Amino acid sequence: MESLGAKGGGRMNGRTERVYAEIAAKRVLRDWIRPDNGLYNLYCYINWDIGDKDATLDGLFNAEQLEAIAWWMRNKGEKGEE
């Protein structure tokens, strides 16, 4: 997903790339993010709790949403992650 990676030819360190990727994921996931960093949305059903290896999805999701969900699960999946 281009919007979750670095754009342009400039060099970014790993932390900067992660910050930009998190901003992009938050833009896509918006109000699906719970205060504990889990994901939930009733309309296009998604439910994922911090620490779970799997998410429950039941609805129509585009590639950008699926990539943002996957990024979020990989990077926010540990309990206590900020």
Backbone as numpy.savetxt, mean C-alpha at the origin, in Angstrom:
# Nx Ny Nz CAx CAy CAz Cx Cy Cz
4.45 -0.73 -10.87 3.61 0.44 -10.87 4.49 1.66 -10.87
4.46 2.39 -11.92 5.34 3.54 -12.06 5.17 4.53 -10.93
3.93 4.77 -10.48 3.70 5.77 -9.45 4.23 5.35 -8.09
4.53 4.06 -7.90 5.09 3.63 -6.63 6.61 3.55 -6.66
7.21 3.86 -7.79 8.66 3.85 -7.89 9.19 5.23 -8.16
10.50 5.32 -8.27 11.13 6.61 -8.56 10.84 7.01 -9.99
10.56 8.28 -10.19 10.31 8.79 -11.53 11.54 9.55 -12.01
11.72 9.58 -13.31 12.81 10.35 -13.88 14.12 9.61 -13.75
15.18 10.26 -14.18 16.50 9.64 -14.18 17.31 9.94 -12.94
16.78 10.75 -12.02 17.52 11.11 -10.82 17.75 9.93 -9.91
18.78 10.06 -9.09 19.09 8.99 -8.15 18.48 9.32 -6.80
17.88 8.31 -6.18 17.34 8.46 -4.84 17.90 7.35 -3.97
18.11 7.66 -2.71 18.55 6.60 -1.81 17.33 5.75 -1.43
17.57 4.63 -0.78 16.48 3.71 -0.45 15.40 4.33 0.41
15.81 5.15 1.38 14.81 5.78 2.26 13.94 6.74 1.48
14.54 7.52 0.61 13.77 8.48 -0.20 12.80 7.74 -1.11
13.26 6.67 -1.74 12.38 5.87 -2.59 11.21 5.32 -1.79
11.48 4.85 -0.58 10.41 4.28 0.25 9.39 5.36 0.63
9.87 6.56 0.94 8.96 7.66 1.29 8.07 8.00 0.10
8.67 8.11 -1.09 7.87 8.41 -2.29 6.87 7.29 -2.58
7.30 6.04 -2.42 6.41 4.90 -2.66 5.26 4.90 -1.65
5.56 5.25 -0.40 4.50 5.29 0.61 3.50 6.39 0.30
3.98 7.54 -0.13 3.08 8.64 -0.51 2.18 8.21 -1.65
2.75 7.53 -2.65 1.96 7.06 -3.80 0.93 6.02 -3.36
1.33 5.09 -2.48 0.40 4.08 -1.99 -0.74 4.73 -1.20
-0.41 5.70 -0.36 -1.45 6.39 0.41 -2.42 7.13 -0.51
-1.90 7.69 -1.60 -2.75 8.39 -2.56 -3.76 7.42 -3.17
-3.33 6.21 -3.47 -4.21 5.20 -4.08 -5.17 4.61 -3.04
-4.66 4.28 -1.87 -5.46 3.57 -0.87 -6.33 4.49 -0.02
-5.97 5.74 0.07 -6.70 6.78 0.80 -7.40 6.29 2.06
-8.71 6.31 2.05 -9.49 5.99 3.25 -9.60 4.50 3.53
-8.90 3.66 2.78 -8.88 2.23 3.08 -7.92 1.94 4.23
-7.03 2.86 4.53 -6.01 2.66 5.56 -6.63 2.93 6.93
-6.59 1.92 7.77 -7.11 2.06 9.13 -6.06 2.72 10.02
-6.45 3.23 11.17 -5.48 3.86 12.08 -4.32 2.93 12.49
-4.57 1.61 12.51 -3.51 0.66 12.87 -2.67 0.24 11.66
-2.87 0.89 10.51 -2.19 0.61 9.23 -2.71 -0.63 8.53
-3.75 -1.27 9.05 -4.42 -2.34 8.31 -5.23 -1.70 7.18
-5.83 -2.52 6.33 -6.63 -2.03 5.21 -8.05 -2.57 5.31
-9.02 -1.72 5.05 -10.42 -2.16 5.05 -11.24 -1.23 4.17
-12.11 -1.82 3.36 -13.08 -1.07 2.59 -14.25 -2.00 2.32
-15.44 -1.56 2.63 -16.62 -2.40 2.46 -17.14 -2.38 1.03
-16.98 -1.26 0.31 -17.53 -1.12 -1.03 -16.87 -2.09 -2.01
-15.58 -1.97 -2.20 -14.84 -2.98 -2.99 -14.06 -3.75 -1.93
-14.66 -4.78 -1.43 -14.25 -5.39 -0.17 -12.78 -5.76 -0.13
-12.10 -5.18 0.87 -10.74 -5.56 1.22 -10.66 -5.57 2.73
-10.00 -6.58 3.25 -9.75 -6.64 4.68 -8.38 -7.27 4.87
-7.50 -6.54 5.54 -6.16 -7.03 5.84 -5.72 -6.44 7.17
-5.22 -7.31 8.04 -4.73 -6.90 9.35 -3.22 -6.99 9.38
-2.61 -6.04 10.10 -1.16 -6.05 10.29 -0.74 -7.42 10.81
0.30 -7.97 10.23 0.80 -9.27 10.65 0.24 -10.43 9.85
-0.88 -10.21 9.14 -1.44 -11.28 8.30 -0.64 -11.41 7.01
-0.50 -12.63 6.54 0.20 -12.86 5.27 -0.74 -12.74 4.09
-2.05 -12.83 4.34 -3.04 -12.80 3.27 -4.05 -11.68 3.52
-4.62 -11.18 2.43 -5.71 -10.21 2.51 -6.93 -10.83 1.85
-8.10 -10.43 2.30 -9.35 -10.87 1.67 -9.79 -9.76 0.73
-9.94 -10.10 -0.55 -10.38 -9.15 -1.58 -11.61 -9.73 -2.27
-12.61 -8.89 -2.48 -13.80 -9.32 -3.22 -14.40 -8.09 -3.88
-14.01 -7.86 -5.09 -14.50 -6.69 -5.80 -13.67 -6.44 -7.04
-13.88 -5.29 -7.62 -13.12 -4.90 -8.80 -11.99 -3.97 -8.38
-10.77 -4.36 -8.67 -9.58 -3.58 -8.35 -8.77 -3.40 -9.62
-8.24 -2.20 -9.83 -7.38 -1.99 -10.99 -5.94 -2.33 -10.60
-5.06 -2.35 -11.58 -3.67 -2.74 -11.34 -2.99 -1.80 -10.35
-3.26 -0.52 -10.44 -2.66 0.45 -9.52 -3.07 0.16 -8.08
-4.34 -0.17 -7.87 -4.82 -0.50 -6.53 -4.18 -1.79 -6.02
-4.10 -2.80 -6.87 -3.50 -4.07 -6.46 -2.03 -3.91 -6.13
-1.31 -3.11 -6.91 0.10 -2.87 -6.63 0.28 -2.08 -5.34
-0.60 -1.11 -5.09 -0.53 -0.35 -3.85 -0.83 -1.25 -2.65
-1.83 -2.13 -2.79 -2.15 -3.08 -1.72 -0.95 -3.97 -1.43
-0.34 -4.51 -2.48 0.82 -5.38 -2.31 1.98 -4.63 -1.65
2.23 -3.40 -2.09 3.30 -2.60 -1.48 3.01 -2.39 0.00
1.77 -2.02 0.32 1.38 -1.75 1.70 1.58 -2.99 2.57
1.15 -4.14 2.07 1.29 -5.38 2.83 2.76 -5.73 3.06
3.59 -5.57 2.04 5.01 -5.87 2.18 5.72 -4.91 3.13
5.36 -3.64 3.09 6.10 -2.62 3.83 5.48 -2.22 5.15
4.22 -2.53 5.37 3.55 -2.20 6.63 3.12 -3.45 7.37
3.53 -4.60 6.92 3.03 -5.86 7.43 3.48 -6.29 8.80
4.53 -5.70 9.31 4.99 -6.09 10.63 4.24 -5.33 11.71
3.86 -6.00 12.74 3.19 -5.32 13.86 4.13 -4.27 14.43
3.58 -3.10 14.71 4.36 -2.02 15.27 5.04 -1.13 14.24
4.87 -1.45 12.96 5.44 -0.62 11.89 4.76 0.73 11.89
5.52 1.79 11.71 4.95 3.14 11.69 4.26 3.42 10.39
